[in-house]
Amino acid sequence: MPERNLEFGQYGARGIKGHEAAGRRLDALAGFVATPVTAQRGLLARLHYLTRTDHARLAAREAGLTVTDRTIRAWLDGRRTPSRKNLESVETAYRTVRRHNVSRYLLARLNREGRGTRVEFHPLNQSQVPRPRQRVVEYRTLNVRHWDRIVRAWAEGDDAALDDAWVNDVTVDLGSQWGEYEYVTNIGFAA
């Protein structure tokens, strides 16, 4: 694409990719367990979520939780504690399964029967950029009506697809200056 930034931050600008900010916002809307997996309460909450039904157990196995049912029961009873590697696999499986479970709900919420959701683009931070090199970038809003590709890429955890969907389905609609919003300080939307 013609306006992709190849050397972002060369003059001191700070920000994150727009699709990363959108992914963080979708994660916040998904409502993950707040207690860390390293705490007993957080581990138990994740394990209960991943093992409450046969369908959840199958989804957890597909997401990478490969320990036996006996090991999981021992973790739930407190007889054993998982290793650091197993804690990471529990967290990864939990986030994957949770994203998959809430994606259909989030999609309906964001699309709102074709009315869409208003998205706020907070421009990148140029406070460290020398004055002659600063761009005039302003706060912008846009109503996004089609979230299908964005939510699907987020649910699958595909960063490249999320970037492509975010740029081609959302950011380009900002007009001829869309490249100025490839990096932002924050993306805001409430559904």
NUSETOR-337978 format. One line per field, with one value per residue: residue number from 1; residue in three letters; chain; x negated, y negated, z negated of N, C-alpha, C, O in turn. Coordinates in steps of 0.001 Angstrom, whole numbers, plus 524288, in hexadecimal, padded with zeros to 5 digits. Example, Ala and Ser with C-alpha at 12.3 -4.5 7.8 and 13.67 -1.06 7.14 Angstrom:
seq = (1:2) $
type = (ALA:SER) $
mol = (A:A) $
npx = (7CC7A:7CDCE) $
npy = (8163A:808CA) $
npz = (7E188:7E458) $
capx = (7CFF4:7CA9A) $
capy = (81194:80424) $
capz = (7E188:7E41C) $
cpx = (7CC70:7CD9C) $
cpy = (80CE4:7FFE2) $
cpz = (7E188:7E142) $
opx = (7C864:7CB9F) $
opy = (80CF7:7FB8E) $
opz = (7DEEF:7E099) $
***
This chain:
seq = (1:2:3:4:5:6:7:8:9:10:11:12:13:14:15:16:17:18:19:20:21:22:23:24:25:26:27:28:29:30:31:32:33:34:35:36:37:38:39:40:41:42:43:44:45:46:47:48:49:50:51:52:53:54:55:56:57:58:59:60:61:62:63:64:65:66:67:68:69:70:71:72:73:74:75:76:77:78:79:80:81:82:83:84:85:86:87:88:89:90:91:92:93:94:95:96:97:98:99:100:101:102:103:104:105:106:107:108:109:110:111:112:113:114:115:116:117:118:119:120:121:122:123:124:125:126:127:128:129:130:131:132:133:134:135:136:137:138:139:140:141:142:143:144:145:146:147:148:149:150:151:152:153:154:155:156:157:158:159:160:161:162:163:164:165:166:167:168:169:170:171:172:173:174:175:176:177:178:179:180:181:182:183:184:185:186:187:188:189:190:191) $
type = (MET:PRO:GLU:ARG:ASN:LEU:GLU:PHE:GLY:GLN:TYR:GLY:ALA:ARG:GLY:ILE:LYS:GLY:HIS:GLU:ALA:ALA:GLY:ARG:ARG:LEU:ASP:ALA:LEU:ALA:GLY:PHE:VAL:ALA:THR:PRO:VAL:THR:ALA:GLN:ARG:GLY:LEU:LEU:ALA:ARG:LEU:HIS:TYR:LEU:THR:ARG:THR:ASP:HIS:ALA:ARG:LEU:ALA:ALA:ARG:GLU:ALA:GLY:LEU:THR:VAL:THR:ASP:ARG:THR:ILE:ARG:ALA:TRP:LEU:ASP:GLY:ARG:ARG:THR:PRO:SER:ARG:LYS:ASN:LEU:GLU:SER:VAL:GLU:THR:ALA:TYR:ARG:THR:VAL:ARG:ARG:HIS:ASN:VAL:SER:ARG:TYR:LEU:LEU:ALA:ARG:LEU:ASN:ARG:GLU:GLY:ARG:GLY:THR:ARG:VAL:GLU:PHE:HIS:PRO:LEU:ASN:GLN:SER:GLN:VAL:PRO:ARG:PRO:ARG:GLN:ARG:VAL:VAL:GLU:TYR:ARG:THR:LEU:ASN:VAL:ARG:HIS:TRP:ASP:ARG:ILE:VAL:ARG:ALA:TRP:ALA:GLU:GLY:ASP:ASP:ALA:ALA:LEU:ASP:ASP:ALA:TRP:VAL:ASN:ASP:VAL:THR:VAL:ASP:LEU:GLY:SER:GLN:TRP:GLY:GLU:TYR:GLU:TYR:VAL:THR:ASN:ILE:GLY:PHE:ALA:ALA) $
mol = (A:A:A:A:A:A:A:A:A:A:A:A:A:A:A:A:A:A:A:A:A:A:A:A:A:A:A:A:A:A:A:A:A:A:A:A:A:A:A:A:A:A:A:A:A:A:A:A:A:A:A:A:A:A:A:A:A:A:A:A:A:A:A:A:A:A:A:A:A:A:A:A:A:A:A:A:A:A:A:A:A:A:A:A:A:A:A:A:A:A:A:A:A:A:A:A:A:A:A:A:A:A:A:A:A:A:A:A:A:A:A:A:A:A:A:A:A:A:A:A:A:A:A:A:A:A:A:A:A:A:A:A:A:A:A:A:A:A:A:A:A:A:A:A:A:A:A:A:A:A:A:A:A:A:A:A:A:A:A:A:A:A:A:A:A:A:A:A:A:A:A:A:A:A:A:A:A:A:A:A:A:A:A:A:A:A:A:A:A:A:A) $
npx = (7FCB1:7FE3D:7FC71:7F7C4:7F061:7E312:7DA68:7DD8D:7DD65:7D395:7D105:7D410:7DEA1:7E950:7F119:7FAA4:7FDBA:809AC:8103B:80CC6:80FCE:81A93:81C14:81970:8219E:82A23:82773:82913:833E0:836C2:835F4:82E7B:8298B:82568:81E2F:81119:80B6F:803ED:806ED:80E34:8191B:81AE8:81709:81DE8:82773:825D3:82410:82DBA:8340B:8300C:8324B:83CA4:84453:845BD:8443C:83E86:83565:83194:82FD0:827FB:81FF7:81E0B:81A40:810A9:80EFB:809CF:8090F:80C76:81961:8190D:81085:81469:81CCD:816FD:81224:81AFC:81E83:81685:80E2F:80559:7FCBE:7FC5C:7F1DE:7E9C3:7EA15:7F338:7FA5F:7F9F3:7FE06:80821:80BDF:80B20:811DB:81B28:81CE7:81DE0:826B0:82E29:82E76:83252:83C27:84162:84150:8498D:851AA:84CFF:84BD9:8563E:85903:8523F:85475:85EF9:868BD:866AE:86570:85C06:85050:84B05:83E0C:832EA:82784:81C08:811EB:8041A:7F96E:7F23E:7EB81:7E0CA:7DC71:7D4F9:7D8D3:7D954:7DAE4:7E449:7F11F:7FDDF:8070B:8133E:81D6E:82656:832C1:83A74:84497:845C1:84AD9:849DD:844F3:841B9:83884:830CE:8336F:83343:828A1:82409:8285F:823CE:819B2:812C1:80997:805AF:80E31:8155B:8109E:810F3:81BED:81EE5:819D0:81D71:82864:82B66:8242D:82171:82A96:82A1A:826FA:81EA3:8162B:81438:80B5B:80678:80B1C:8080F:80186:804A1:80828:81053:81BD4:82910:83550:8424A:84AC6) $
npy = (80491:7F714:7EF83:7F431:7F454:7F541:7F391:7F194:7E933:7E526:7DAB2:7D91A:7DA4A:7E04D:7EB87:7F5A8:8001D:7FEED:807CD:80DE5:807F2:80856:81310:81412:80E83:814BE:81D88:81977:81815:8226F:82664:82C21:83486:82DA0:82F83:833B2:83F0C:843B9:842F0:84A72:84975:844F6:84CDB:85527:850D5:85029:85ABE:85F2E:85A47:85EA8:86932:86B62:86FC2:87A23:8765E:86D3F:871AB:876F3:86E73:8697B:870D1:87078:86680:8675F:86B41:8757E:87C73:88767:88BB0:88F0F:8899E:87F77:8804D:881D1:87818:871DC:875B0:8728F:878CA:87940:87031:868B4:8681A:85D69:85D44:86312:85C4B:85407:8591C:85B2E:850E9:84D59:85471:85206:84758:84898:84F3F:8492D:84021:8449C:847E6:83E72:838C9:83909:8341B:82A31:826D6:82589:81DB4:81570:813CA:81111:8131B:80EEC:80457:80200:7FE29:7F359:7EF36:7EA66:7E3AC:7E159:7D8FC:7DB49:7D98B:7CE6D:7C8C1:7C988:7C798:7BF6F:7B226:7AE4E:7B79E:7BBC3:7C0AE:7BC0D:7C1AA:7C61F:7C92F:7D2E5:7D806:7E309:7EA3E:7F774:80163:80BD1:81647:82055:82583:82167:82499:82F6B:83138:82DC4:834F1:83E1F:83C10:83848:83032:82B36:82BE0:82612:81C38:81A45:81A62:81220:8095A:80972:809F8:8026D:7F9B5:7F550:7F07C:7E6D6:7DF6A:7D7E0:7D65F:7DF4C:7E50E:7DFD0:7E383:7ED72:7EFFA:7EDEE:7E7EA:7EBF2:7F39D:7F218:7F7A6:7FA86:8046F) $
npz = (80000:8027A:7FA73:7F1C6:7E626:7E5EF:7DFAD:7D4F2:7CA03:7CB13:7C9A6:7BF97:7BD65:7B69A:7B4CD:7B780:7C053:7C745:7C82E:7BFED:7B74F:7B8D1:7B78F:7AD00:7A8AB:7AB9F:7A5D1:79BD9:79C2E:79CBC:792CC:78BFB:781AE:776C2:76EB5:76DB0:7741E:76E35:763F9:75AAD:75AD9:764D2:76B51:768D0:76C36:77708:77975:77690:77DF1:7870B:785EC:783C2:78A4B:793C7:79DC9:79BBE:7979D:7A07B:7A72E:7A165:7A21B:7ACDB:7AD33:7A8C4:79E94:79952:7910A:788B3:78480:77A61:77638:776C4:76FB2:7669C:765E2:76462:75AC4:75487:75227:7583C:75E81:76A27:7739C:77841:78337:784FC:78043:78752:79025:78C98:78B84:795FF:79B10:795D0:798C0:7A39F:7A497:79F67:7A5BE:7AEF9:7AB62:7A8BF:7B1CF:7B961:7B405:7B21A:7BC69:7BFC4:7B8CD:7BBAC:7C659:7C5ED:7CB45:7D544:7D344:7CEB8:7C777:7C0DA:7C24A:7BBF4:7BF2B:7B979:7BB1A:7BDF2:7B4CF:7B51F:7AF17:7AD61:7B6D8:7BF0D:7C14D:7CC43:7D193:7CE9C:7D0F9:7D460:7CDE1:7CAA2:7C15F:7C50E:7C93F:7CD30:7D2F8:7D28A:7D9C7:7DCDB:7D6E2:7D809:7DCB2:7D642:7CBE8:7CD64:7CFF2:7C6A2:7BF78:7C2EF:7C0C6:7C801:7CB8A:7D4A3:7DB8F:7D5DE:7D618:7E0EF:7E2A6:7DC10:7E067:7EB03:7EA25:7E30B:7E035:7E9FA:7ECDE:7E85D:7EF24:7F7B7:7F130:7EB85:7E8E1:7E0F0:7D82D:7D67F:7CE60:7C12E:7B4D5:7AF57:7B187:7B13A:7AE28:7AADB:7A84A) $
capx = (80000:7FACE:7FB1F:7F5DE:7EBAE:7DED3:7D6B7:7E077:7DA8D:7CE4C:7D039:7D5D1:7E448:7EA8A:7F658:7FAFB:800C1:80F45:812AB:80B6B:81336:81FD1:81BFA:81998:826F2:82D68:82631:82BBC:83971:8378F:83698:82B41:828D6:8219D:81A2B:80D2A:80B73:80030:809AD:81188:81E65:81AE4:81663:822CA:82B7A:824B2:824EE:8335E:83614:82E43:833CC:841FD:84758:8428D:842E8:83A54:830A0:82FBC:82DB3:82310:81C0E:81CBF:81765:80B59:80EA5:8091D:80866:8109D:81DAF:81741:80D3B:817E3:81F86:81331:81195:81FCB:81ECF:81232:80A36:800A7:7FCBD:7FA38:7ECDB:7EA3D:7EBAA:7F8BF:7FD63:7FA53:801A5:80D67:80D4D:80BE5:816AB:81F93:81DD6:81FB1:82C0C:83184:82F2A:835D7:8416F:843F7:840D6:84EAC:85469:84A89:84D03:85B95:858F5:84F83:8573F:863FE:86C88:86543:86488:85677:84E5D:8477A:838B0:82FD7:821F0:818F4:80D14:7FF31:7F701:7EDDB:7E914:7DB19:7DAD5:7D391:7DD2A:7D9E6:7DC3F:7E95E:7F5A3:802BF:80A60:81773:820F5:82A3E:83697:83C6B:8485D:8445B:84F8F:848AF:840E8:8412A:83312:82DBC:83496:83170:822EA:822EE:829C7:82006:8148A:80F8B:80804:80535:8137D:817BB:80E4D:8131E:82173:81F5E:81835:820AC:82DF8:82C90:820CB:821A9:82F4C:82911:825F0:81971:81217:814CE:80636:80512:80DAB:80631:7FFC1:807F2:80750:814AB:8208E:82D63:83AA6:84559:84F46) $
capy = (80000:7F2A4:7EC38:7F72A:7F22A:7F907:7F281:7EECB:7E7C9:7E367:7D56C:7D8CE:7DB19:7E4FF:7ED91:7FB2B:80118:7FE80:80CE7:80FAE:80515:80A81:81835:8133F:80CD9:81968:820B5:8171B:81945:8280F:8275C:83061:834BE:82997:831AD:83657:844C0:84571:8433D:84F16:84802:84446:85203:8580F:84E85:851C3:8605E:86026:8588D:86239:86EA7:86BE8:8731F:87D2B:872DA:869D0:874DA:877DC:8697C:8688D:87452:86E53:861A1:86872:86D4C:87B0E:87FAF:88B3D:88A37:89035:88530:87AF9:8813D:880EE:87267:86FBE:8773B:8702A:87CB4:877FE:86B07:8690C:8658E:85865:85E84:86483:85787:85136:85BD6:85A48:84B83:84D21:8574C:84EFF:842C8:84A6C:8512C:844BA:83CF4:8476E:84802:8395B:83608:83871:8301D:82526:82564:82376:818CE:8115D:812A4:80EBF:813A2:80B7E:7FEEB:8017B:7FC04:7EEEF:7F03F:7E5AD:7E428:7DD96:7D8C5:7DCC3:7D5B6:7CBDF:7C515:7C9F5:7C67B:7B9E2:7AF0B:7AE1F:7BCBE:7BD7A:7C06F:7BA65:7C649:7C4D3:7CD38:7D3FF:7DC20:7E599:7EE50:7FC4E:80498:8114F:81817:825F9:82722:81FB0:82801:834B1:8314C:82D4C:839DC:8421C:83A77:83772:82AB4:8292B:82B42:821BB:8177A:81990:818FC:80CFD:80556:80965:80958:7FE10:7F52A:7F2FE:7ED44:7E1A4:7DBD1:7D7C2:7D624:7E3E7:7E6EA:7DD2E:7E638:7F2D5:7F03C:7EAAA:7E8CB:7EF19:7F438:7F298:7F8AB:7FD19:80724) $
capz = (80000:80353:7F5FC:7ED48:7E3B9:7E613:7DB6C:7D0F2:7C549:7CC4E:7C785:7BA27:7BCB3:7B39F:7B588:7B8D1:7C50F:7C658:7C762:7BAAD:7B3B5:7B97B:7B51B:7A753:7A74E:7AC06:7A13C:79759:79CB5:79C06:78D36:78A01:77C07:77556:76B4D:770E8:773FF:76A3F:75F00:75A6D:75C6B:76A79:76DB6:7682F:76F99:77C6A:779FB:77685:782FD:78B24:78505:781C7:78DCB:79773:7A21A:799E0:79745:7A5CB:7A915:79E9C:7A471:7B201:7AC58:7A6FA:79940:79A7F:78C5A:787FB:78102:77510:774A2:775F0:76AB5:7625F:76571:7622A:75542:751B1:750D0:75B41:760F7:76F7B:774C4:77B06:78892:784DA:77F3A:78C4E:793A5:78A8A:78CEA:79BAD:79C51:793C5:79C14:7A8B5:7A412:79DFF:7AA72:7B27C:7A929:7A8A4:7B6D2:7BBE2:7B0FE:7B32A:7C1CA:7BFD7:7B5D9:7BE8F:7CB3C:7C45E:7CF8A:7D99A:7D1A3:7CDA4:7C286:7C191:7C0AD:7BB13:7C042:7B689:7BE33:7BB7F:7B15A:7B7BF:7AB74:7ADB3:7BC3C:7BFC5:7C352:7D1F3:7D3B9:7CCB1:7D47B:7D202:7CD94:7C701:7BF84:7C90F:7C830:7D1DA:7D1D2:7D53B:7DA3E:7DDF8:7D34C:7D8B3:7DD6C:7D1BE:7C779:7CEBE:7CF69:7C10D:7BCE7:7C484:7BEF3:7CCB1:7CB64:7D9FE:7DDA6:7D30E:7D84D:7E62A:7E22D:7D9A1:7E422:7EFC1:7E910:7DF84:7E07D:7EF38:7ED27:7E62C:7F374:7FA0D:7ED31:7E82D:7E732:7DC0F:7D3E0:7D62C:7C8FA:7BDE0:7AF43:7AD6D:7B4A2:7AD94:7AFD6:7A6D1:7AAA4) $
cpx = (7FC83:7F935:7F961:7F0D3:7E779:7DB0D:7D96D:7DD06:7D511:7CD27:7D270:7DBA1:7E530:7F038:7F61A:7FE38:8068F:811DE:8115B:80EE0:818CE:8202B:81C2E:81F19:82ABF:82C63:828F5:83195:83A94:8381D:8339C:82B08:8246F:81D25:81624:80D45:807B8:8029B:80D67:81710:81EC7:81A63:81B70:82714:82AA7:825BD:82AB4:835D1:834C1:83030:8397C:84577:8439F:840CD:83E69:83533:82E41:82D4C:8287C:81EBC:81A59:81984:81201:80AC5:80E7C:80861:80D17:814D6:81C2C:813E9:81096:81AE1:81BE3:81249:81660:82046:81A82:80DFD:80519:80138:7FA46:7F4FB:7EDDA:7EC18:7F16E:7FC3E:7FE16:7FE1B:80747:80F47:80E6A:810EF:81B77:820DA:81FEC:8255F:82FC2:83289:832F8:83B79:8443A:843F7:8461E:851E1:85236:84BC2:8527C:85BDB:85683:8524F:85C77:867DF:86B8F:86448:85ED0:85548:84A90:8422F:835D8:82A18:81F1C:8138D:8083B:7FCED:7F227:7EAEE:7E318:7D8F6:7D961:7D7EB:7DD7E:7DBA1:7E197:7ED8E:7FA45:8066B:80E63:81A84:8252D:82E0A:838A1:8404F:8470F:84917:84E77:843EF:83F79:83B7D:82FBB:82E8C:832B8:82B7F:82150:823FB:825E5:81A86:810B7:80E50:807B3:80A96:81650:815AE:810A3:818D1:82216:81E0F:81C09:82673:82F3A:82949:82109:82669:82E94:827D6:82042:8150A:8122E:80F93:80468:80764:80C4C:8041F:802E8:80639:80B9F:818EE:824F8:83278:83D5C:84A19:852B6) $
cpy = (7FB30:7EFBB:7EF45:7F4C7:7F654:7F85C:7EF67:7EDD7:7E5CD:7DE0F:7D4C4:7D96D:7E038:7E67A:7F35F:7FBB5:800EF:803BC:80F2B:80D04:80721:80FE7:817DB:811BD:81170:81D1B:81E9B:8183B:81F0A:8297F:82C15:8302E:83101:82BA5:83494:83C47:846D2:845AB:847EC:84DE7:84767:84971:8551D:855F3:85039:8578C:861BE:85E99:85C7C:867D3:86F5D:86F4E:8762D:879D4:86F33:86CC7:875C8:872EA:86842:86C00:87246:86952:86284:86A57:8733F:87E7C:8834B:88922:88B20:88BBA:88065:87B93:8803E:87B12:87006:87109:874D1:87403:87BB3:87273:86B7D:8663D:8606B:85945:85FF6:85FDD:8545E:853E0:85B50:854D6:84B09:84FD6:8543E:84A61:84462:84C22:84CB2:84141:83F8A:84742:842C0:83696:8352C:8342B:82AAC:8233E:82314:81E34:8145C:80FEC:80FF3:80E95:80FC0:805D8:7FDF2:7FF23:7F79F:7F029:7EB0E:7E6E2:7DFD6:7DD72:7DA2D:7D83F:7D381:7C820:7C53E:7C8CF:7C0B4:7B6FC:7AEFC:7B354:7BEB0:7BCE1:7BE35:7BF13:7C53E:7C9B1:7CE06:7D826:7DE33:7E9BE:7F320:7FFE2:80A6C:8130F:81DCD:827B6:825CA:82369:82D92:8351E:830F3:83273:83E29:840CA:8398C:831A6:8284D:82845:826BD:81C88:81651:817D8:81380:808AA:804FA:80878:8047F:7F945:7F26C:7EF65:7E7DB:7DDA5:7DBEE:7D7A8:7DAEF:7E5E2:7E462:7DFEB:7EC00:7F3DC:7EC56:7EB56:7EC4A:7EF51:7F503:7F3D9:7FB8B:7FF8A:8094A) $
cpz = (80000:7FE6E:7F132:7EB4B:7E38D:7E188:7D724:7CC34:7C63F:7C9E7:7C208:7B94F:7B9CB:7B486:7B69A:7BDC9:7C3B0:7C558:7C206:7B69A:7B412:7B700:7AF30:7A591:7A7A5:7A772:79C62:79785:79BCD:79646:78B44:7840F:77A8F:771F5:76E99:7702F:76FDE:764CE:75F22:75C55:7625B:76D59:76D6B:76BB8:7753D:77D3F:779E4:77BC2:78745:78A7B:78371:78539:79149:79C04:7A08D:79977:79CA3:7A811:7A674:7A0D0:7A9C3:7B17E:7A9F8:7A167:7999E:795B2:78BC3:78456:77B4C:772EF:77382:770D2:76610:7619A:762D6:75C5B:751F7:7501D:753A8:75D60:7665D:76FF8:777A7:780A8:788CA:78393:78435:79005:791C0:78C19:792BB:79D36:79A79:79749:7A16B:7A87A:7A2CF:7A2B3:7AE30:7B07D:7A96C:7ADED:7B976:7B923:7B216:7B8A9:7C235:7BD14:7B8E9:7C39E:7CA43:7C8E0:7D3EB:7D81D:7D053:7C853:7C3B4:7BF30:7C038:7BC13:7BD48:7B90A:7BB11:7B85D:7B40C:7B42A:7ABB0:7B329:7BCA4:7C2BB:7C956:7D458:7D1E2:7D0DF:7D182:7D240:7C95C:7C580:7C3A3:7C723:7CD5C:7D023:7D520:7D51F:7DAF0:7DACA:7D42C:7D913:7D8AB:7CD29:7C896:7CE0D:7C9AA:7BE43:7BE37:7C2A3:7C367:7CD2A:7D0D7:7DC65:7DAF3:7D51C:7DDA5:7E5EB:7DFF2:7DD81:7E8AC:7EEBC:7E5DE:7E0BF:7E5BB:7EFC6:7EAC0:7EA6E:7F51A:7F60F:7E9A1:7E621:7E227:7D74C:7D3C2:7D0A8:7C5CF:7B839:7AD09:7B191:7B0B5:7B046:7AB6D:7A961:7A66A) $
opx = (7F845:7F4E4:7F97D:7ED66:7E83F:7D8BF:7D7C6:7DA15:7D22C:7C8BD:7D2AE:7DD6C:7E240:7F3A7:7F1E8:8011B:80824:81555:8147E:810A9:81B7A:82420:81ECC:820F7:82E31:83003:82AF1:833FD:83EEB:83A88:835F3:82C31:82036:818C3:8179E:80EFB:8084B:8008B:80F85:81967:82299:81CF8:81D19:82A0B:82E66:82800:82C6B:83942:837F4:82FC3:83AFB:8493D:83EFD:83C6B:83AE9:83116:82981:82934:824EF:81A49:815B5:8166A:80F12:8065C:8128C:8072A:81135:81404:81DDA:8146C:80FA9:81B72:81D85:811BA:815E8:82238:81AC0:80A8B:800F0:80584:7F67D:7F3DA:7F23D:7EF56:7F439:8009A:8024C:80113:80ADB:813BA:81241:813F6:81F5F:82563:82363:82882:8340F:836F7:8366E:83F1F:848F6:8465E:84710:85478:8552B:84C9A:8533C:85E9D:85879:85284:85E31:86A05:86F41:86277:85CF2:858C5:84742:841CF:83648:82809:81FBF:810DA:80841:7FE54:7EE6D:7E828:7E093:7D43C:7DC4C:7DA5E:7E1D0:7DDA1:7E340:7ED91:7FA83:808A0:80D0D:81A32:82766:82CB7:8388B:83F6A:8473D:84B17:851D2:83F83:83C45:839CF:82C38:82AC3:830C7:82992:81DA0:820D6:824CD:8170B:80BFB:8118C:80948:80B70:8194E:818B0:81222:81A5E:8256F:820DB:81DB7:8292C:833A9:82B66:820DA:82647:8321D:827AD:81D6F:81090:81064:80F6E:80126:805DB:80EFC:804DF:803C5:80337:80ABB:81991:82490:833D2:83AF4:84D02:856B6) $
opy = (7FB44:7ED9E:7ED24:7F35F:7FA7C:7FC2B:7EB12:7F147:7E4DC:7DD0A:7D068:7D91D:7E3FA:7E322:7F5B8:7F826:8029A:8041E:81210:80F83:8079B:81133:81AFD:8137C:811FA:81F88:8219D:81937:8206A:82D76:82FB1:82C28:83132:829B3:837A4:83E3F:84B48:84854:84935:8510A:84927:84A53:85772:858FC:85194:8591A:86521:8614E:85D86:86AEE:873AB:8718E:874F4:87A5E:86E30:86AAF:87574:87325:86639:86A40:87259:8680E:85EC7:86AFF:875C3:88319:88259:88559:88841:88A3D:87D9B:877CB:87E17:87945:86C98:86DD8:874F8:872AA:87D21:8705E:86E5F:86286:85F47:8564F:85E4C:85F80:85247:85142:85B06:85430:84892:84DC3:853EB:84991:841CC:84AA1:84C75:83F99:83CFA:8468E:84299:83275:830F6:83106:826F7:81E95:81F12:81AAB:80FF8:80B56:80CD7:80A78:80D88:802CE:7F989:7FE40:7F81C:7F1E6:7E7B5:7EAB8:7DB38:7E16C:7DA3D:7D3B8:7D658:7C4AC:7C164:7C906:7BD63:7B92C:7AF9A:7B368:7C2E8:7B923:7BE7A:7C045:7C3AA:7CDC0:7CA36:7DB61:7DB84:7EC75:7F2E9:8013F:80DA6:81184:81FE9:82B10:828BF:82530:8302F:838ED:83390:83426:84181:84419:839FA:82E92:823D3:82451:823E7:818D8:811E2:8143C:8108A:804C5:800B1:80664:802A2:7F532:7ED9E:7EBAB:7E49C:7D8F5:7DFA9:7D8C3:7DAA6:7E838:7E694:7DECF:7EF1C:7F81A:7E7EE:7EEDE:7EF39:7EBB6:7F850:7F171:7FE9F:7FCFF:80BB4) $
opz = (7FDBD:7FE47:7ECE3:7EE5C:7E143:7DFB8:7D5DB:7CA92:7C286:7C84A:7C004:7B4DC:7BA6A:7B4F3:7B69D:7BF3D:7BF77:7C208:7BFCE:7B2E5:7B01A:7B498:7ACA5:7A17F:7A456:7A56C:79932:79379:79A42:79505:7891D:781B0:77CDA:77252:771FF:76C25:76E2B:7615E:76341:75F20:764B2:7714E:77148:76DFC:777EF:78132:77CD9:77DBE:78AB5:78E21:781E7:78343:791AE:79DEA:7A3B0:79ACF:79D4D:7AA94:7A8FB:7A153:7AB05:7B4F1:7A93A:79F9C:79A2A:79648:78E0F:7817C:777D4:76E64:76FB4:76DE7:76216:75D2E:75F7F:75955:74D2A:74D0A:751B7:75DF2:7670E:76D22:77944:7829F:78C54:78592:78536:792C0:794F3:78DCD:79441:7A051:79D43:798AA:7A386:7ABCC:7A4F0:7A394:7B053:7B38A:7AA3B:7AE78:7BB94:7BBB1:7B2E6:7B97F:7C4C1:7BED1:7B8C7:7C50A:7CD7F:7CA26:7D60D:7DB5E:7D0C3:7C523:7C72A:7BAB9:7C3A4:7BA08:7BE76:7B917:7B642:7B92A:7B51F:7B609:7AA4C:7B405:7BABE:7C63E:7CB5A:7D8B7:7D37C:7D3E3:7CCB6:7D65A:7C505:7C80F:7C58B:7C3D4:7D15A:7CC45:7D9ED:7D0F7:7D9BA:7DBE0:7D145:7D610:7D73E:7CAC9:7C50D:7CBD5:7C805:7BB0B:7BAF0:7C2E4:7C2AD:7CEF3:7D196:7DEFE:7DD6D:7D5CC:7DEBF:7E8B0:7E1B7:7DDDB:7EA11:7F21C:7E5F6:7E22E:7E5EB:7F2D0:7EB13:7E95D:7F3FE:7F76E:7E52C:7E1EE:7DF5F:7D2E1:7D143:7CE86:7C788:7B6F7:7A954:7B4AF:7AD3C:7B436:7A8A0:7AC3D:7A78D) $
***
